[in-house]
Amino acid sequence: MFDIIIGNPPYVVLRLMDEIYKEALKNNFLDLKYYTINISSLFVVASIKMINKTGTILFIINRAVLSNLYDNQTLTQVYQNYK
């Protein structure tokens, strides 16, 4: 568990990735069911799983992660873990 996570995830859309990479991500992020999301969402979800309850997560991410409907699952996880 970490006290702070800081990052700048790559701006990649999963549907544009090779099938091998998509399958690996799918196997490691079973809780995300929509694979058209931005890969930044996966960084956010992974960070939530690795941060202490009192920790801080800081990311430079595309605003689409916070505003698009397809990232609703990511937003739900953020809100449920950090109210």
NUZARO-378452 format. One record per residue: x negated, y, z of N, C-alpha, C, CB in turn. Coordinates in pm, whole numbers, plus 32768, in hexadecimal, padded with zeros to 4 digits. Glycine has a CB too. Example, Ala and Ser with C-alpha at 12.3 -4.5 7.8 and 13.67 -1.06 7.14 Angstrom:
<nodes>
n.u;n.v;n.w;ca.u;ca.v;ca.w;c.u;c.v;c.w;cb.u;cb.v;cb.w
7AD9;7DC7;830C;7B32;7E3E;830C;7AD8;7EB6;830C;7B95;7E41;8389
7AFB;7F1F;82C4;7AA9;7F96;82CA;7AF6;8003;8313;7A80;7FC4;823C
</nodes>
This chain:
<nodes>
n.u;n.v;n.w;ca.u;ca.v;ca.w;c.u;c.v;c.w;cb.u;cb.v;cb.w
7FAC;7F8A;8000;8000;8000;8000;7FA7;807D;8000;8060;7FFF;807B
7FD5;80E2;7FBA;7F88;815D;7FAC;7FCE;81D2;7FF1;7F72;817D;7F18
7F80;8233;801D;7FB6;82AC;8059;7FD9;8313;7FEE;7F52;82E8;80BC
7F8E;8312;7F7E;7FA8;8370;7F12;7F86;832D;7E8C;7F57;83F3;7F25
7FDA;8346;7E2A;7FC2;8317;7DA1;7FD0;838F;7D45;8026;82A3;7D78
7F69;83A9;7CF6;7F68;8419;7C99;7F4A;83E2;7C0E;7EFF;8486;7CC2
7F95;840D;7BAA;7F7B;83D8;7B25;7FB6;842A;7AB4;7FB0;834F;7B1B
7F8C;8406;7A3D;7FBC;8441;79C1;7FD2;83CF;795E;7F57;84AE;7988
8045;838A;7969;805F;8316;7914;805E;833C;787F;80E4;82D7;7939
803C;82DC;782A;803E;82F8;779A;80CD;830D;7769;7FFC;8284;774C
80DC;8359;7700;815F;8371;76C4;8174;830E;7652;816C;8405;7691
81A9;829A;7676;81BE;822E;7615;824C;81FB;7626;8156;81BB;7628
8292;81E8;75B7;8318;81AD;75BB;8308;8117;75A8;8375;81EB;754C
8343;80CA;7600;832F;8039;7600;835A;7FF7;757E;8379;7FFC;7672
83C1;8028;753F;83EF;7FE7;74C4;8388;7FF0;7454;8471;8024;7496
8326;8046;7460;82BE;8054;73FB;8243;7FFC;7418;8294;80E5;73F1
8244;7FB6;7489;81D3;7F61;74B0;81DB;7ED8;746D;81CE;7F51;7548
8168;7E94;7466;8165;7E0B;7435;81B7;7DB2;7490;80D4;7DD8;742B
81EE;7D48;7459;8242;7CED;74A5;81F9;7CAE;751B;8278;7C80;744A
8179;7C94;750E;812B;7C57;757A;8129;7CB3;75F4;8099;7C39;754C
8115;7D34;75DE;8113;7D94;764C;819E;7DA3;768A;80E0;7E1C;761C
8203;7DA8;7634;828C;7DB6;7667;82B1;7D3E;76BE;82F0;7DC4;75F3
828A;7CC7;7694;82AA;7C4F;76E1;8263;7C51;7769;8283;7BD1;7693
81E6;7C7D;776B;819B;7C87;77E9;81DE;7CEB;7846;8109;7CB0;77CE
8207;7D5D;7812;824B;7DC1;7864;82D1;7D8C;7896;8260;7E43;7816
8317;7D48;7840;8399;7D0E;7865;8388;7CAB;78D8;83DA;7CC8;77EB
831F;7C5A;78D4;8307;7BF7;793C;82DD;7C38;79C0;829D;7B94;7910
829C;7CAB;79BA;826C;7CED;7A33;82CF;7D52;7A6C;81EB;7D31;7A17
8331;7D79;7A1E;8394;7DDC;7A49;8420;7DA6;7A2F;837F;7E64;7A01
843D;7D34;7A6C;84BE;7CF3;7A55;8533;7D48;7A84;84C1;7C6E;7A9C
851A;7DA5;7ADF;8586;7DF8;7B13;85B0;7E63;7AB0;855C;7E38;7B96
8561;7E7B;7A47;8589;7EDA;79DF;85BD;7E8D;7967;8512;7F36;79B5
8637;7EA7;7942;8677;7E5A;78D9;8679;7EA1;7852;8702;7E39;7901
865B;7F20;784F;8660;7F6B;77D2;85D3;7F81;77A0;86AA;7FF1;77E5
85B4;7F49;772D;852B;7F4F;76FC;8517;7FB8;7691;8501;7EC9;76C7
8570;8018;7689;855A;808A;7631;8528;8101;7683;85DC;80B0;75E5
8513;80EA;7703;84E8;8156;775B;8459;817F;7740;84F9;812E;77EC
8434;81F0;7771;83AC;8222;7767;8356;81D6;77CA;83A5;82BB;7780
82DD;81B7;77A4;8284;8168;77FC;8268;81B2;7880;8200;8149;77B4
8279;8234;7881;8266;8280;78FE;82C3;824D;796B;8280;8316;78E6
8338;821E;7944;8397;81E7;79A6;835C;816F;79EE;8419;81C0;7961
8311;811E;79A6;82D5;80A9;79E4;826C;80D1;7A4A;8297;804F;797A
8222;813C;7A2D;81C1;816F;7A8E;8207;819F;7B0C;816E;81E1;7A50
8278;81E1;7AFB;82C4;8213;7B6F;82F5;819E;7BC3;833C;826A;7B40
832F;813A;7B82;8364;80C7;7BCB;82F3;807B;7C11;83B1;8069;7B6C
8284;8065;7BCC;8212;801F;7C09;81DD;806D;7C81;81A2;800B;7BA1
81D9;80EF;7C76;81A8;8143;7CE4;8202;813A;7D5E;819B;81D3;7CB8
8284;8137;7D46;82E3;812B;7DB5;82CA;80AA;7E02;8374;812F;7D81
82A5;8042;7DBA;828B;7FC1;7DFB;8206;7FC0;7E46;828B;7F52;7D94
81AB;801B;7E25;8125;801A;7E61;810D;8088;7EC8;80BF;8025;7DF6
816C;80E5;7ED8;8156;8158;7F31;818C;813A;7FBD;8199;81D6;7EF7
8149;816E;8022;817D;8168;80AA;81FF;81B7;80B2;8115;819D;8110
8253;8196;8111;82D2;81DE;8120;82BE;8273;8139;8323;81A1;8192
8250;8298;8174;8235;8326;818D;81D3;8360;8127;81FD;8339;821A
81B6;8311;80BE;8155;833C;805A;818D;83A0;7FF6;8121;82C4;8011
8134;83CE;7F9F;8156;8432;7F3A;8130;83FE;7EB0;810F;84B9;7F57
818B;8411;7E50;8170;83ED;7DC4;8174;846D;7D73;81D7;8384;7D8E
8109;8486;7D29;8101;84FB;7CD1;80DF;84CD;7C45;8098;8562;7D06
8136;84EC;7BE5;811E;84C8;7B5A;8137;853E;7AFF;8176;8452;7B31
80EA;8544;7A95;8108;859D;7A25;8151;8544;79C1;8084;85E2;79E7
81D3;8559;79B4;8222;8504;795A;8278;8559;78FE;827A;84A4;79AC
82A0;851A;7893;82FA;8559;7833;8381;856F;7876;8308;8502;77B3
83BD;85E1;7860;843E;85FD;78A2;84AB;859D;7877;8469;868B;7885
8496;8556;7807;84F9;84F4;77DB;850F;8488;7843;84CD;84B5;7757
84A8;8467;7890;84B5;8401;78F8;851E;842A;795E;842E;83E8;793D
8529;84A9;7979;8586;84D9;79DE;860D;8505;79A7;8549;854B;7A29
861A;850A;7922;8696;853F;78EC;86E2;84E0;7890;8679;85BC;78A3
86A2;847C;785A;86E7;8423;77FB;8736;83B7;7842;8683;83E4;779D
87A6;8394;7808;87FC;8330;7844;87BA;82A8;7849;887E;8326;77F7
8763;8289;77E9;8725;8204;77E9;86C3;81F3;785B;86DE;81EC;7766
869E;825E;789E;8647;8252;7912;8695;825A;7994;85DD;82BF;790F
8716;8245;798D;876B;824B;7A03;873C;81EA;7A6F;87FB;822D;79DD
870C;8174;7A47;86DC;8114;7AAB;8663;814B;7AF7;86B7;8090;7A68
860B;818F;7AB1;8596;81C9;7AF2;85C1;8231;7B56;8536;8206;7A8B
861C;8289;7B2D;864C;82F0;7B88;8690;82B3;7C02;86AC;834E;7B40
86DC;824B;7BEE;871F;8208;7C5D;86B9;81D4;7CC1;8777;8195;7C2A
864E;8195;7C8F;85E8;8162;7CEA;85A3;81D3;7D37;8580;8112;7C9D
8589;8241;7CF3;8549;82B3;7D36;85A5;82E8;7DA3;8527;8323;7CD1
8624;82FC;7D85;8682;8334;7DE6;8698;82D4;7E5B;8707;8354;7DA3
869D;8253;7E40;86B3;81F2;7EAB;863C;81E7;7F09;86D2;816B;7E71
85C4;81FB;7ED5;854D;81EB;7F26;851D;826D;7F66;84E0;81B2;7ED3
8543;82DF;7F2D;8511;8361;7F5D;8581;83C5;7F67;84A4;8396;7F02
85D7;83B4;7FC8;8646;8411;7FDC;8617;8489;8029;86BA;83CE;8023
</nodes>
